[in-house]
Structures are given as structure tokens and as C-alpha cells.
Amino acid sequence: MSDEQRFLDRLAERNAQRGDEPTWIAARRQAGAARFEALGFPHRRIEEWKYTDVRDIARSDFALATDAEFSPATAAALTLPLDAYRLTFVDGVFAPALSDLGALPEGVQVLPLSRALEENHEAVGGPLGRLTGVDFSSFAALNTAFMEEGAVVRLAPRTVVDKPIVLQFLSRAGEQEVMSHPRILVEAGGRSEATLIEHHVGEDGAANFTNLVEEIILERGAILTHYKLQEAPLKDRHIASIHIEQARDSRYVSFNLNLGGGLVRNDLVSDLNGEGAEAIYNGLFYGQGRQHVDNHTLVNHNALRTFSRENYKGILDDRAHGVFNGKVIVKRDSQQIEAEQSNANLLLSDRAEIDTKPELEIYADDVKCAHGATTGQLDEEAVYALRTRGIDEQTARGLLTLAFAGEVMELVDLDAVSERVELAVAGKLPERFNLAGLVETASAFNEG
Amino acid sequence: MASQEMEELVRREYKEGFVTDIESETVPPGLDEDTIAFISKKKGEPEWMLEWRLKAYHQWLKMTPPSWAHLDYPPIDYQAISYYSAPKRPEDRPQSLDEVDPKLLETYEKLGIPLHERAALAGVAVDAVFDSVSVTTTFKEKLQEAGVIFCSISEAIRDYPELVQQYLGSVVPQGDNYFAALNSAVFTDGSFVFVPEGVTCPMELSTYFRINAANTGQFERTLIVCESRAEVSYLEGCTAPQRDENQLHAAVVELVALDDAKIKYSTVQNWYPGDEDGKGGIYNFVTKRGDCRGDRSHISWTQVETGSAITWKYPSCMLRGRDSVGEFYSVAVTNGRQQADTGTKMIHIGEGTRSTIVSKGIAAGRSDQSYRGLVKVGPRAKNARNFTQCDSLLIGDTCGAHTFPYQEIGNSSAKVEHEATTSKIGEDQLFYCQSRGIGEEDAVNMIVNGFCKDVFQELPMEFAVEAEALLNVTLEGAVG
């Protein structure tokens, strides 16, 4: 039996248990399955997957979770200590007990997908799948075939959400490996403003597969700050396809922070369709052990005077493998474009590997586009300088590594998020240090 | 500039486009084992060479043309190409310029390269390739004195078989890629250079290529070997007459540098780019690779690419030897409907290897240009360094400029930097020049030449002058 067939059999099994569905869902499910069958799992001879081998996913036999039981104590420890509106999913299944929506302000809807479909499936059916169709990748097709849970976030025009909206995805350790295909839909009305935090985390030893598809629609002047904090257990597999459509003067700020997961692939695509639209991509990936982290980003400048700025930092230790592929496409007649792209990588071990490709495809002449990529290691002189000030070697290296990530992390204004990153990257630093001051000093060394 | 003037400039016919009427001895179009046997026999090659060619041919049959490049052209019918063409009377080769067919000399005159004058004035030995057979080789004696071998590859196969057998295909194996396999099966000529241990070649070596007979693909094979502490600078330049049908050119260049050896390879490429509708023009699919086999060896590629309808070319360096150095300096200009997908590969294998890449791309008209490069640092390449700078300049809003730099870094002591920019000619720069009485076109030429300076200064003197002129000619009519 082929790998693809095993997944299709799981789908047939699941479909048999399903009750009646609106016809459009059934039809898309079918289209997704057909496309997945036709494409098959990607292999390394496909340019987009040149450096990422997904056989570990293809050859596994994943079941689908049926409940959302999770130890409240563990959940509490994993949850970000933030005052927020929160939806929690356990292996893809909605967990009302771990969710907290409080009183949502007027004009804000945060719903599990299943409930949004129950309430008004047609309102979901319109936008869903418009940005990320089944042709995007075989994983997007697979997600479409299996879609049943996820989140819908709707912001009425001119709504400013007072607290962050957190979508928390928990992965359980268990005998049977499971897969989930969450689907997130965000519709931000004109001049609305919100912070969305997507948090992937789980129990040590979990080895599941998350295949996420996320569609974000920003109407005119909408502003969305999107944190994706991926701290999945080290054996988890994580594939995410995120597509953002931006109307005139909208602004999308992404923090794509990857600390966990054994095999990780993020696809981030922005369509800047209206004049003045702006996309800011900040990224950090930290790999250790045998982690494989692949970030593919694409910004389509489809309109006049659109802006994009991208800054990805990679830190790789042990035998970790990092991949960065950033692409900017400037369409013909999209004039007065500014696009900047930068990827800097730090290799901490001789067996770590980074494959990076910052691409520009430009069909208009009145543009200012630049990209850069660098790979290097910690400055031994800076390590020495810190040691002469009585800091032990391990801490010194931790601090310098943190300083390397500083350019991205200093833009993060949620302490709960930056603390997680600091802990993962630099380890637990002795409390007697004034961390902020030291990081600054270390930054100065790095620059000097 | 008045639009009418501009129109005229744009329509200006290709200056180097003319056809010399020489009866060629040409085989009918098509490729099979017989064609290869014919070529091999015609060249008086030993049995092992024929076998080598056939092996390449059989590998080629199993391969498919690459499709990953950012290029758009109709499929090539390899059976419609004639694989051998030689000027008449190959048996009584001229020994000096006086014996050269006057029509040939006339062609050189038209090109503005008076061979004897040039050779005498510049002190350059010229191995002129007219179609597929070397017609004349000068300064041979002087080179012989120094112990340098500089001859056509066919002669080398006959006269120095052990050297050829040792090095041919050792850098670009027969099955390396589709076009290299094709070249290995059917190559008809090219140059062979061997610089023995400790010798610095007393002059710059140069070959002028020229594609002539219609429907004849040209398959050059160049092999340059520098033994320990040897040094050579090699110049390659070419123009081609105007043709209606696409001409295929699939050359292979192999460079081998042993311990402390230094090879500098410079190219000015100005083949017919096709007419204003993109009709005709040369298809240029070239495999160029240098092997820094020895410690502290040094290979440098410099290219100025202005011609050809399609360019597919990635001069590369395999940095195997400890502390070996690879360099790539490139200016690529595309206008009209030209398409170029070009760049380099720097493969760091040995410890302490260093490489520098400077690539300047200028796109005008309705052309499309891509820089595609790879910097790979292997796990054993401790302290490898690379610096890459690739800039694109866009002239007009109907062209495209793209950058695809690949970096594969597998060593934590590596330092790799890549920088790229894409922009148009600054309005303020133009205004500055014009306000000082410099005409628009001159101002653009000046700015473009400045943009390319980093590369031009790497070119040998004679080429640098030619390259600047060529750049101006290529961009004529592109600005308005």
C-alpha cells in the first residue's frame, strides 16, 4: 500500500463516522483528497522541497484524536502566562475546559471552526480555501480533505481588540501517533486592529503530526500582529501553510518563532494587493539535536507602493538542519516598491547545516529591493571579553547567542513570549545577571 | 532623446552580422553513433577517444534537458543540427598568416580584429577558431621555449594523448549534465593549454571563436592544466554572423590547477542576440568548471556577457586544495528579448578555502535576466570564507531581473555573506550628469560603466577597453 493510500484510508474511515455535512464541505473534502492523491507527498527533486525530506511523515501511520483530555496541571504549565482570549485544542480537538473567551468585546468573534460552521456554514464557506487552495501543496490538499476543526476569528470594522487572542495547540504523548489538520480563518475588517498568538506546545515525548492551514484576510487599513510561537515537542512534526491577503494600507506583522518540533516546515505567503499595504516578517528558528526547520516565505507585490521587510535569524546547534527560502516577487507595473530581505545564521556546531536562498523576482523598474544572507559563528573574542568579566563560558555563549537573536527579539513586546525564547536559546541564566544590560553589552561586542 | 532617434537606434542592425562565403564540409543534420564515428575519424582520433565519445552519447540519450532555469525557449530538435563543419582543405593547414585563406582574413578584418596586427601589438598568441577547425596558431615557438603547450584540442588528442587522457573529463565528467554530455559526444574543436611546473606563461593566451556555417552547432571543448606553481591568463571572445535560425552552442571548459597554480580565465561574449522579435540568435549552453585541485591554487573567472538569445552558464570552482581560492566576476547585459540565466558555483571542500563573487546584471528592453549561484561549504571546509555581491540594474519597465542565490553551509567555522540589490538608474544621478551638459545616453553609459567597474577592473587591459565599448553598443537605444 502506498503512503498516500494509508492517509486516504484514514480519511475514508473518518468520513464514514461523519454525520451529514453541507454539500460544499463534502465537495471540497473530495477535491482535497483527489488533489492529494494526484500530487502525492513532495520529494526532494521538487525545488520547493529540495532540502526537506518528509518521508518521516509519509511513512508514519497517524490516527485521528477523538477527545481533548489533557492534564490541567500540565496545561497550566505550558500555557503562556498572559491575559488573553484563549481557544485551546488538544491534538486538533477543541478543548472547552482549557479555553477562556471571557467577555469578548463587541465586534469580535473567536470561535472554534466546528461552531462557526454550525452557526452559519455559508459565511465560512465563502472565504475558506480562497487563499490556500488544494493546489498550493499536497499538505494543503490533505488538510482540506481532513478539515473539521480549527478557529475562526472575525473583527468588525474599526474594532480594536484590547487583549491578545491566543490559539493554543497542545500535543499529547501517547502510544498511538496522531495527526491533526487545523484550519484557521482570520477576517479583519477595515481599520481593525488585533494581536493574534498561535502557540504550539505539548507534552515531552509526543510524536504527532500537525498540518495547519491558515488564511488571513486584512481589509483596508487593518493591522494584525501575528505571533506564531512553535514550541512543539522535539519529535512532533509540524507543517504550516499561512496565506495573508492584504488590502490597501493594511499592515501585517509576523513573528514566526520556531523553537520546537522535529520536522518543521512553514510556508508564509503574502499578497499585497492594495496600494500602501505593508508586510513585516520577523523570524527566528533555533534548532538542536536533529531538528529540521524549514521556513519558506513569499511576498507578492501586486500593487503600487507596497512595502515588505523581512528579517530571519537562524541558530543551529548539534546536528540541526535549517532551511530558509525567502522570495519577493514584484509584478509588472507594481512601481515604487520597497522590499528588504535579510537572513542571518549562526552555526554553533560543526555538524549543523543551513541552506538559505533569498530570492528576488522583479518585473518593474522603479523598485528598491535588497537582500542579504550571512552565515557565521560566535565571535571568540566576544566570548573571551565576557569571560574576563567573570562570566562563565556557557553563560557567555548563551548571552552572545541571545544577542544574535536580539534584532528580532527586541521587537517582541510580549514578555511571556520573549521569556520562552530566551530560555530556549540561552538556557536558564543565573538570576544575579541583569539580563537586559548584558545582552546590550554582548550586542555591542557583536557589532564591534 | 527624441523617440524617433531612439527607434532608429533600437532597430540598428547587428554590427557584426555578415556571412562569409566559404564552402564548408558539412555532415547532414542528425546525431547517431555514425555521426560521432565520422567526427572522430575526420579528426584522426585514436580508438579510446571514440569510445569516450560514445560513452558520453549513451549517457546523453538517457538524460533530459534541464528545465529549472528561468528561461523560455521552444524545445531544441537535436536531429536538425549538423554536428560537423570544417573549412575546406583541412589537410593543407596554413603555417603562417600569409597562407591563410584571404576570405578568412577578410572576416577578421570586418570584425575589427586584424589578427597579425593584434598579435604583434598586444603580444598575444592567437589560436583562432573559425568554425570548428583551428586555422592558425601564432607565437607557438615562443611558447614552446617556455614549455607551454597551446594547441587545438584535436591536435592535443593526437600529440599529447596521455595528458588529454589524464585530464579530459576529470573536472566535467561526460554525464555531468545534458549539454556537457552532448558536448562530450560531438565536440569538434577547442583549445588545449598545458603549463608545466613552475612556469609562468610568457603571454596572455587568447582564442577567438566564431560561428559561421548556418545550422551548425558549435561544440567547443577547452582544457587548461596548470601544474604546480604554474600561471596562465586565458582570454576568450566571440561574435557571430546574423542568422535566422537558432544556433546551438554547448561548450565545455575544464580548468585544472595543481599546488600553487593560478589560472585566470576571461570571456567577452557577444554572439548574435536575435532580432527585435527575438528571432534567431545563439543559444548558449555552457558548462565551465575549474578544479582547484592543489593546495593554495587559484582560479578566477571573469565574464562580460552581452550577446546570445539565451545564456545558460555557471562558471564554477571546486575548491578542493587547502587554502585554495575561487573568484567570479561577471557583467551580464540583456536587451531586446534576450534571456540570461547565469551565475556561479563555489564548492568549498578543502580547509581555509576562500571565494569571492561579484555579479552585475543589467536588464533593458524586454529581456529577462537571472543570477543563479550556489555557495556550498562542506563539513571539512574549516574556516571557509565567501563574499557575494550581486546587483541588478533595471532599465525600462518591461524587463525582469531575478536573483536566486543558494547557500548550503555545513560547517560552523564558515563565514558566508551574500548581498544583493535591485534598482533602476537613479534619477538624481542622471540629473547630476545632465545638469553638467552630459547627454542622456552618455550619462547612462557612464553610470552603467561605473556600476560595472568592480568587474571591468578584473579584466585584462585589451578586454577592458573592448568590454566598455561593447556595453555601450549593447545598451544603445535602451534608454529614453
Contacts between the chains, C-beta under 8 A, distances in Angstrom:
chain1	res1	chain2	res2	distance
A	47	B	68	6.6
A	51	B	408	7.9
A	332	B	397	7.2
A	332	B	398	7.5
A	333	B	397	7.0
A	335	B	397	7.2
A	345	B	409	7.2
A	347	B	409	6.7
A	347	B	411	7.2
A	347	B	412	3.7
A	347	B	414	7.2
A	348	B	412	6.3
A	349	B	412	5.6
A	350	B	379	6.6
A	350	B	411	6.1
A	350	B	412	5.0
A	350	B	413	7.4
A	351	B	379	7.1
A	351	B	410	7.9
A	352	B	410	7.8
A	352	B	412	6.2
A	353	B	408	7.3
A	353	B	409	6.6
A	353	B	410	4.4
A	354	B	407	7.2
A	354	B	408	7.7
A	354	B	409	4.8
A	355	B	406	7.2
A	355	B	407	6.7
A	355	B	408	4.7
A	355	B	409	7.5
A	356	B	406	7.9
A	356	B	407	4.6
A	356	B	409	7.6
A	357	B	404	6.6
A	357	B	405	6.3
A	357	B	406	5.0
A	357	B	407	6.8
A	358	B	403	7.6
A	358	B	405	6.5
A	358	B	418	7.1
A	358	B	420	7.4
A	359	B	402	7.2
A	359	B	403	6.2
A	359	B	404	5.1
A	359	B	405	7.6
A	360	B	392	7.8
A	360	B	401	7.6
A	360	B	402	6.1
A	360	B	403	4.4
A	360	B	420	6.7
A	360	B	422	5.7
A	361	B	400	7.2
A	361	B	402	4.6
A	362	B	392	7.3
A	362	B	394	6.9
A	362	B	400	6.2
A	362	B	401	5.1
A	362	B	402	6.5
A	362	B	422	5.2
A	363	B	399	7.8
A	363	B	400	4.5
A	364	B	394	7.7
A	364	B	397	5.8
A	365	B	394	3.9
A	365	B	395	6.9
A	365	B	396	6.0
A	365	B	397	4.8
A	365	B	399	7.2
A	365	B	424	4.4
A	366	B	397	7.3
A	366	B	424	5.9
A	367	B	394	7.3
A	367	B	422	6.1
A	367	B	423	6.6
A	367	B	424	7.2
A	368	B	422	7.9
A	368	B	423	5.7
A	369	B	421	6.9
A	369	B	422	4.2
A	369	B	423	7.3
A	370	B	419	7.5
A	370	B	420	6.5
A	370	B	421	4.5
A	370	B	422	7.4
A	371	B	403	7.1
A	371	B	418	7.7
A	371	B	419	7.7
A	371	B	420	5.1
A	372	B	417	7.4
A	372	B	418	6.0
A	372	B	419	4.7
A	372	B	420	7.0
A	373	B	405	7.0
A	373	B	407	5.8
A	373	B	416	7.5
A	373	B	417	7.6
A	373	B	418	4.3
A	374	B	415	7.8
A	374	B	416	6.5
A	374	B	417	4.7
A	374	B	418	7.0
A	375	B	407	6.6
A	375	B	409	4.6
A	375	B	414	6.1
A	375	B	415	7.1
A	375	B	416	4.3
A	375	B	417	8.0
A	376	B	414	7.4
A	376	B	415	4.8
A	376	B	416	7.4
A	377	B	412	5.1
A	377	B	413	6.1
A	377	B	414	7.9
A	377	B	415	7.7
